């Protein structure tokens, strides 16, 4: 699924990862970063990446605001 060009396969894979990592928001965010790297490698536009990541975040349901804050701090550095 991860190597598929179909975005629905990527979303399904994200759902599987969310289930496996359901107790760790940090791991979920880490997976989203890996997915972003994969989308960059495939040449997806900013709009395409934003749409898929928005959808995936809804599936993963990251609740811990501290995880998002850490992500923001990394991007600011």
Buried (B, 14 or more C-beta within 10 A) or exposed (E): EEEEEEBEEBBBBBEEBBEEBEEBBBBBBBBBEEBBEBBEEEEBEEEEBEEBBEBBBEBBEBEEEEBBEEBEEEEEE
